[in-house]
Amino acid sequence: MADTKDVRPHFYLGSTGKAEPFTSTSRGGRRPDVPTRNRQQHGGALIGQLLQVKERQAALHEEAEAYELESIVGIQVQFESFPNVQLAVESLADARQKVELVNVIKGDDKTFATIFVPEGKLSAIESKLHAYLEEKTDKAGRARDNRTLVDAIEAFRTAALEALWTDDRDQLPENPEETFWWEVWLPVRRDRQAVIHDFKRLAEASEILVSQQVLEFPERSVLLAQHTRVFSMALSATDTRDRGRPSAWSAAVDSLAVDYLGENQTPRLFTLSTGNSGDCLTDMADYPNYNLLQDIHDPGQAWNALTVGAYTAKVNITDMLPVPQRHWVGGSRR
């Protein structure tokens, strides 16, 4: 039988309530004030920007064909508001057209919103702009011209990496030489595994390392990725006619290494092969003198690259004596 010696009766408080009039904390649902623009001039400028996005999407389509991607191909578009004007970011999405709002960044006086537009669905943006230009109304004569949305947009463009950054802005890396792990949040869309497959495929083509572990949430998949700006070239010329002098090939490597055309904004590390010793077994028999006297093959003479030779560790041979010792220069290398 339960021990009830410490049970005490409840307190009941009654007739203590008092009616008070309701006071809303909102602004009564009033639409934000968006200055009216010159409709034809502003709308025409945005149509021109849409044409640039269309050109970029066509180029992306051609690039995507080379990778045999499995998920939905599309383009990220970033919208920028006028200063001190509220942008109706939710109105940029379109569930019927699978247009998704992926990120919103609040600046000091501007709002930046990025959407994902599937291939062939830029018409969702185009229809909004045409309704604005034509001052569209419904049968009851009410405005359906998207004026509040369009008049708040100063510009839009194909989104860059910064448009997708969701962490604090001061955490965005500025040094292209810095090596670190990124936390990448991928959308699920229609097929989670297809999206993950495509990301890994594109990452491999860009020499980005991707972790094998995937953390799955209902609407996102999270992976770790690492990118180092190191490029390796195992190809070289088969002759020594340049004899260490600069060539068009080595000059191109030097220019890319220091990012000459980009004014040194994104330098790169190139590792180059010294080249092979040749095919003449008689000459190669004079090891290692023959190897040490050979010239570097083009473009290994590039000044701004790291040229690498090869050593051998293949010294365990049955019934034969190896010519080189462990870690000596490779028999077929310079």
Summary of the structure (lengths in Angstrom):
residues: 334
radius of gyration: 31.9
end to end distance: 93.2
largest distance: 111.2
contacts: 809
relative contact order: 0.09
helix: 27%
strand: 21%
